[in-house]
Amino acid sequence: MDEISFKILKILQKKARIPNVEVARQVALAPSAVLERIRKLEKQGIIEGYEVRLNPKYFTKSLVAFVTVKIKPGNKGDRVGETLAAIESVQEVHLVAGDDAYLVKLRAADPHELGQIVRHRIAGIKGVQSTRTVIALETVKETARIPIDENKEGKTT
């Protein structure tokens, strides 16, 4: 990837709905050339998709919790991770090192709903030994942006 592709990625991370003509103006290329670069970045899997960020308050999902999920000894956990990921309130599932097998980020309306999800949906998964829940009191920063340094080569596959 060259410097222009890095600039395009930075622009798109800030505002994915920015008009192609505006991206082209910012990187001093023709709109057709920018569109071609974006399509190439998508095809290579560097750009995985585009999402709309919704305000959770409008959907009664302001409570953020992190749940560590320990799996039973001898359980490989593959199915546990897939089952966790299928729960609608779950936003992220990470396989982590240490005593716990998974770190799960989820959103709920209130502590009661959170308890229902943890006790009935997560703890009820075959292979789950125990859970531990931490509730976020305030979110200071939350982003899916990846820091991009155009001075370093990007890995492309």
Contacts in CASP RR format, 6 or more apart in sequence:
PFRMAT RR
TARGET T0000
AUTHOR 0000-0000-0000
METHOD contacts of the structure
MODEL  1
MDEISFKILKILQKKARIPNVEVARQVALAPSAVLERIRKLEKQGIIEGY
EVRLNPKYFTKSLVAFVTVKIKPGNKGDRVGETLAAIESVQEVHLVAGDD
AYLVKLRAADPHELGQIVRHRIAGIKGVQSTRTVIALETVKETARIPIDE
NKEGKTT
1 46 0 8 1.000
1 153 0 8 1.000
1 154 0 8 1.000
1 156 0 8 1.000
3 150 0 8 1.000
4 27 0 8 1.000
4 29 0 8 1.000
4 37 0 8 1.000
5 37 0 8 1.000
5 41 0 8 1.000
6 148 0 8 1.000
6 149 0 8 1.000
6 150 0 8 1.000
7 26 0 8 1.000
7 27 0 8 1.000
7 150 0 8 1.000
8 23 0 8 1.000
8 27 0 8 1.000
8 34 0 8 1.000
8 37 0 8 1.000
8 38 0 8 1.000
8 41 0 8 1.000
9 41 0 8 1.000
9 46 0 8 1.000
9 47 0 8 1.000
9 148 0 8 1.000
10 148 0 8 1.000
10 150 0 8 1.000
11 18 0 8 1.000
11 23 0 8 1.000
11 26 0 8 1.000
11 27 0 8 1.000
12 18 0 8 1.000
12 23 0 8 1.000
12 38 0 8 1.000
12 47 0 8 1.000
13 145 0 8 1.000
13 146 0 8 1.000
13 148 0 8 1.000
16 50 0 8 1.000
16 51 0 8 1.000
17 50 0 8 1.000
20 31 0 8 1.000
20 34 0 8 1.000
20 35 0 8 1.000
20 38 0 8 1.000
21 31 0 8 1.000
23 31 0 8 1.000
23 34 0 8 1.000
23 38 0 8 1.000
24 30 0 8 1.000
24 31 0 8 1.000
24 33 0 8 1.000
24 34 0 8 1.000
27 34 0 8 1.000
29 37 0 8 1.000
38 47 0 8 1.000
41 47 0 8 1.000
42 49 0 8 1.000
44 156 0 8 1.000
44 157 0 8 1.000
45 157 0 8 1.000
46 156 0 8 1.000
51 144 0 8 1.000
56 62 0 8 1.000
56 107 0 8 1.000
60 109 0 8 1.000
61 89 0 8 1.000
61 107 0 8 1.000
61 108 0 8 1.000
61 109 0 8 1.000
62 107 0 8 1.000
62 109 0 8 1.000
63 107 0 8 1.000
63 108 0 8 1.000
63 109 0 8 1.000
63 110 0 8 1.000
63 111 0 8 1.000
63 113 0 8 1.000
63 114 0 8 1.000
63 135 0 8 1.000
63 136 0 8 1.000
64 105 0 8 1.000
64 106 0 8 1.000
64 107 0 8 1.000
64 135 0 8 1.000
64 136 0 8 1.000
64 139 0 8 1.000
65 105 0 8 1.000
65 106 0 8 1.000
65 107 0 8 1.000
65 108 0 8 1.000
65 114 0 8 1.000
65 118 0 8 1.000
65 133 0 8 1.000
65 134 0 8 1.000
65 135 0 8 1.000
65 136 0 8 1.000
66 103 0 8 1.000
66 104 0 8 1.000
66 105 0 8 1.000
66 133 0 8 1.000
66 134 0 8 1.000
66 136 0 8 1.000
67 103 0 8 1.000
67 104 0 8 1.000
67 106 0 8 1.000
67 118 0 8 1.000
67 122 0 8 1.000
67 131 0 8 1.000
67 132 0 8 1.000
67 133 0 8 1.000
67 134 0 8 1.000
68 96 0 8 1.000
68 100 0 8 1.000
68 102 0 8 1.000
68 103 0 8 1.000
68 104 0 8 1.000
68 131 0 8 1.000
68 132 0 8 1.000
69 80 0 8 1.000
69 84 0 8 1.000
69 100 0 8 1.000
69 101 0 8 1.000
69 102 0 8 1.000
69 103 0 8 1.000
69 104 0 8 1.000
69 122 0 8 1.000
69 128 0 8 1.000
69 130 0 8 1.000
69 131 0 8 1.000
70 99 0 8 1.000
70 100 0 8 1.000
70 101 0 8 1.000
70 128 0 8 1.000
70 129 0 8 1.000
70 130 0 8 1.000
70 131 0 8 1.000
70 132 0 8 1.000
71 77 0 8 1.000
71 80 0 8 1.000
71 101 0 8 1.000
71 102 0 8 1.000
71 127 0 8 1.000
71 128 0 8 1.000
71 129 0 8 1.000
72 127 0 8 1.000
72 128 0 8 1.000
72 129 0 8 1.000
73 129 0 8 1.000
75 127 0 8 1.000
77 101 0 8 1.000
77 127 0 8 1.000
79 126 0 8 1.000
79 127 0 8 1.000
80 101 0 8 1.000
80 102 0 8 1.000
80 125 0 8 1.000
80 126 0 8 1.000
80 127 0 8 1.000
80 128 0 8 1.000
81 93 0 8 1.000
81 95 0 8 1.000
81 102 0 8 1.000
83 125 0 8 1.000
84 90 0 8 1.000
84 93 0 8 1.000
84 102 0 8 1.000
84 104 0 8 1.000
84 122 0 8 1.000
84 125 0 8 1.000
85 93 0 8 1.000
87 106 0 8 1.000
87 117 0 8 1.000
87 121 0 8 1.000
87 122 0 8 1.000
89 106 0 8 1.000
89 107 0 8 1.000
89 108 0 8 1.000
89 113 0 8 1.000
89 117 0 8 1.000
89 121 0 8 1.000
90 104 0 8 1.000
90 105 0 8 1.000
90 106 0 8 1.000
91 105 0 8 1.000
91 106 0 8 1.000
91 107 0 8 1.000
92 103 0 8 1.000
92 104 0 8 1.000
92 105 0 8 1.000
93 102 0 8 1.000
93 103 0 8 1.000
93 104 0 8 1.000
94 102 0 8 1.000
94 103 0 8 1.000
94 104 0 8 1.000
95 101 0 8 1.000
95 102 0 8 1.000
96 102 0 8 1.000
96 103 0 8 1.000
100 132 0 8 1.000
104 122 0 8 1.000
106 114 0 8 1.000
106 117 0 8 1.000
108 114 0 8 1.000
108 115 0 8 1.000
108 117 0 8 1.000
111 135 0 8 1.000
114 133 0 8 1.000
114 135 0 8 1.000
115 133 0 8 1.000
118 131 0 8 1.000
118 133 0 8 1.000
122 128 0 8 1.000
122 131 0 8 1.000
123 130 0 8 1.000
123 131 0 8 1.000
END
